[in-house]
């Protein structure tokens, strides 16, 4: 299933050495599939799950069928990081502590490049 486009995500508060090439995923089917039964991510790639509005329930995730750990960063509609977690493979569920509109799923080595409260910017490439 093709994903709509690739973007860069910039943390405006913590500079990243290597840009993240992120697949922008805003359709129901793309979000449903996510990274389930896919190969592990390289340190420069990831997936951004996009929802219509801020929510805790809608932006909860599961790791069933995901055979590798992920750094998961939740971002709200004001482009602020509201939560983050190291999501373990095959774990039942994770929910953000605060409402979010975006879920950034990236390589676990990149988790420390985002902190709660950071502002981020999305840029088409």
Buried (B, 14 or more C-beta within 10 A) or exposed (E): EEBEEEBBBBBEEEEEEEEBBBBBBBEEEBBEBBBEEEEBBEEEBBBBBBBEEBBBEBBBBBBEEBEBBBBBBBBBEEBBBBBBBEBEEEBEEBEBEBBBBBBBBBBBEBBEBBEEEBEBEBEEE
